[in-house]
Amino acid sequence: MAFIADCKQQANQIVFPVFYDVDPSHVRHHNGRYKNAFSLHRSNFKEDPSKVHRWERAMEDLANSAGWDVSNRPEFKVIDNLVQAIIKEFDHDFSGYPHNLIGIQSRIQKLESILRLNSADEDVRVIGIWGMSGIGKTTQTTILYDKISHKFDGSCFIRNVNEIYKRKNDGGRTIHKFFSKRLRKKILQHVILLKYQEK
């Protein structure tokens, strides 16, 4: 719990607490079984009381966050609400393509091997996919995006880039705004602007 709280505070990561079979107020105020557990921890960690204090603070912080209390509610409703909140928070529209389309898995695996996602190096990989209309380029990339986007700190999928460029004669500023909004950062600003200027 302390590690999760650290990720929330220091790395600004999003946390969705789910209180399953526990009263959130017991977690927040260390009542009930939590009171006994922390008393036991204090006696076990007399040499390092700061550790227990850190755990207590983490529990309080997470219990004070907006979360889902599963008690007295059907679990499937809580799960549905949680999924919708996650989709809304990350602004990700899932493609809806079935991942078992005939012939698609081997192509997705080939793309994954080219991307070398499990490699320890931090090199940037760029893949260009071209071909005539209707052969499944967008389908492949959309399914791949749905499959791997969660592995990155920021991600976005832009469809019909060519049409955006044709419609908006603004040197790519529309796409730059899109990146900034989706990634919530300006990490790519210089790279994108340099690319626009080269063209």
C-alpha positions in Angstrom: 0.0 0.0 0.0 2.8 2.4 0.8 4.4 1.8 -2.6 1.0 2.5 -4.3 0.6 5.7 -2.3 4.2 6.7 -3.3 3.3 6.1 -7.0 0.2 8.3 -6.6 2.0 11.2 -4.9 5.5 11.2 -6.4 4.8 9.8 -9.9 1.4 11.4 -10.2 -0.1 8.0 -11.1 -3.8 7.4 -10.9 -5.1 5.1 -8.2 -8.6 3.7 -8.0 -9.1 2.2 -4.4 -11.6 -0.6 -4.2 -12.8 -1.4 -0.7 -13.7 -5.1 -0.8 -15.3 -6.6 2.3 -14.0 -3.7 4.4 -15.4 -0.5 5.7 -13.5 2.5 4.2 -13.8 4.4 7.5 -12.0 1.5 9.3 -9.1 1.9 6.9 -9.1 5.7 7.2 -9.3 5.8 11.0 -7.5 2.4 11.7 -10.5 1.0 13.5 -11.6 -2.6 13.9 -9.1 -5.2 12.6 -6.8 -2.4 11.3 -6.3 -1.1 14.8 -5.2 -4.5 16.0 -3.0 -5.0 13.0 -1.2 -1.7 13.4 -0.7 -2.4 17.2 0.9 -5.7 16.2 3.1 -4.0 13.6 4.2 -1.4 16.1 5.4 -4.1 18.5 7.1 -6.0 15.6 8.9 -2.9 14.2 10.0 -1.2 17.4 13.4 -0.5 15.9 11.9 1.2 12.9 8.6 3.0 13.9 8.8 5.2 10.8 8.0 2.2 8.6 4.7 1.6 10.4 4.0 5.3 10.4 4.5 5.3 6.6 2.1 2.4 6.2 -0.5 4.3 8.3 -0.2 7.4 6.2 -0.5 5.4 3.0 -3.7 3.7 4.3 -5.2 7.1 5.3 -4.3 8.6 2.0 -5.8 5.9 -0.1 -8.9 5.6 2.1 -9.4 9.4 1.6 -9.3 9.0 -2.2 -12.5 8.6 -4.1 -13.0 4.9 -4.5 -15.5 2.1 -4.7 -17.1 0.4 -1.7 -18.2 -3.1 -2.7 -20.1 -3.9 0.4 -23.9 -4.0 0.1 -23.7 -3.6 -3.7 -23.6 -6.2 -6.5 -20.0 -6.7 -7.5 -20.8 -6.6 -11.3 -22.1 -3.1 -10.9 -19.0 -1.9 -9.1 -16.8 -3.6 -11.7 -18.8 -1.9 -14.5 -18.5 1.5 -12.8 -14.8 1.0 -12.3 -14.2 0.0 -15.9 -16.1 3.1 -17.1 -14.2 5.4 -14.8 -10.9 4.0 -16.1 -11.9 4.4 -19.7 -13.0 7.9 -19.0 -9.9 8.8 -17.1 -7.5 7.5 -19.8 -9.7 8.7 -22.6 -9.1 5.5 -24.5 -11.7 4.3 -27.0 -11.3 0.6 -27.5 -11.6 -0.5 -31.1 -14.2 -3.2 -30.7 -12.3 -5.3 -33.3 -12.3 -9.0 -32.4 -8.7 -10.0 -31.8 -9.3 -13.4 -33.3 -9.9 -12.2 -36.9 -8.6 -14.8 -39.4 -5.0 -14.1 -40.3 -4.6 -11.2 -37.9 -2.7 -12.8 -35.0 0.4 -13.7 -37.1 0.6 -10.1 -38.4 0.2 -8.7 -34.9 2.9 -11.0 -33.6 5.2 -9.9 -36.4 4.7 -6.3 -35.5 5.3 -7.0 -31.9 8.6 -8.8 -32.7 9.7 -5.8 -34.8 8.9 -3.4 -31.9 10.9 -5.6 -29.5 8.7 -4.7 -26.6 10.4 -7.0 -24.2 13.9 -5.7 -25.0 15.8 -4.0 -22.2 17.0 -1.2 -24.4 15.2 2.1 -24.6 15.6 2.7 -28.3 12.7 4.4 -30.2 11.1 2.1 -32.8 9.1 3.5 -35.7 7.2 1.2 -38.1 5.8 2.2 -41.4 2.9 0.1 -42.8 1.9 0.8 -46.3 -0.3 -0.9 -48.9 -3.4 -0.6 -51.0 -6.7 0.4 -49.3 -8.7 -2.3 -47.6 -6.0 -4.8 -46.8 -6.2 -4.4 -43.0 -3.5 -1.8 -42.1 -5.8 0.2 -39.8 -7.3 -3.0 -38.3 -3.8 -4.4 -37.5 -2.5 -1.2 -35.9 -5.7 -0.6 -33.9 -5.6 -4.1 -32.4 -1.9 -3.8 -31.7 -2.5 -0.4 -30.0 -5.3 -1.8 -27.9 -3.0 -4.7 -26.9 0.1 -2.7 -25.9 -0.8 0.9 -25.1 -1.2 0.2 -21.4 2.6 -0.5 -21.2 3.5 3.1 -21.9 3.3 6.2 -19.7 1.4 8.0 -22.5 -0.1 6.9 -25.7 -2.5 8.0 -28.4 -3.9 6.6 -31.7 -4.6 9.0 -34.5 -6.8 7.7 -37.3 -6.8 9.1 -40.8 -3.8 11.4 -40.4 -3.7 12.0 -44.1 -7.3 13.4 -44.0 -6.5 15.6 -41.1 -3.6 17.1 -43.0 -5.8 17.7 -46.1 -8.6 19.2 -44.1 -6.5 21.4 -41.9 -3.9 23.3 -43.7 -2.1 24.3 -40.5 1.3 22.7 -40.7 0.3 19.9 -38.3 -0.7 22.1 -35.4 -4.0 20.1 -35.0 -2.1 16.9 -34.5 0.3 18.6 -32.1 -2.6 19.8 -30.0 -4.0 16.3 -30.1 -0.7 14.8 -28.8 -0.5 17.4 -26.0 -4.0 16.8 -24.9 -3.8 13.0 -25.0 -0.3 12.7 -23.4 -1.0 15.5 -20.9 2.6 16.5 -21.4 4.7 18.4 -23.8 7.5 15.8 -24.1 7.0 15.4 -27.8 6.6 19.1 -28.6 10.1 19.7 -30.0 10.2 16.4 -31.9 6.8 17.0 -33.5 7.5 20.6 -34.4 10.9 19.7 -35.9 9.2 17.0 -38.0 6.6 19.5 -39.3 9.3 22.0 -40.2 11.2 19.4 -42.2 8.2 18.7 -44.3 
